[in-house]
Amino acid sequence: MMFLALRSILRESGLRVRRLRTAIRSWPVYLEDRLRFRSGGLGQDFAWGKELPILTEKEEASGGFGAYLLQDVTVARWILEADPSKHVDVGSRIDGFVTHLAVFREVEVIDIRPAPGAIPGVLFHHLDLMSDLPAEWRETCESLSCLHTIEHFGLGRYGDPIDPKGYLKGLDRLKEMVKPGGVLYLSTPIGPQRVEFNAHRVFAAATFLGWFEEGWEVERFVVLDDDNRLLSPALCDKAGVSNHFGCHAGVGIIAARKRVSAP
């Protein structure tokens, strides 16, 4: 437990051992580059300002290309194609998915955390979806998204109250928010079902799909596997469902429409 505590504290404070090794290894290279650059002369155009050594990016790819990016782009495209009159998001990344949407439409965002600041095209609401849903949010959403969020409910990571069943309460609130005929866009980690406290839960594929067996019609379903490959598996693939489509820590993404009850 002490090792876990030390590793976690160092990671959360920004010190990553692998990056530290890379930075130490890169320092002599920085000094060589600095000497070579200064030997070339600055001329009259530039003063020599404060030095800001960047020591790890020589060995990194050009930007991130992980599951979050692919998820955000995929669902943003779905919503662009659907073109709802109004879209509401719960807890998704502001600096990713939400701002993707804000480029081409207004978005209302619900989060338990304080708003980061004013963003053009984004309207913030502060709300805890593990509590009772206010009447003004019940069956009002034509289009609702909640990406990589439901797995955190009740773990306390974001200041929410500890509740082992928090994800079920949050899921019920999300479903309650969607009006009949409306669409819920939901994503979550999939793989062997487990809790990795207090980061997140990982849900079995059968659990994730089972949330929409009654009262909902799944219109789209894709999986980002452990290698960030975008797959479009068949929902009837029982073997695929049972082994989580080969994922240990993949991402399931679904678009489900709430059925309209017969009069």
Order of alpha helices (4+ residues) and beta strands (2+ residues): alpha-alpha-alpha-beta-alpha-beta-beta-beta-alpha-beta-beta-beta-alpha-beta-beta-alpha-beta
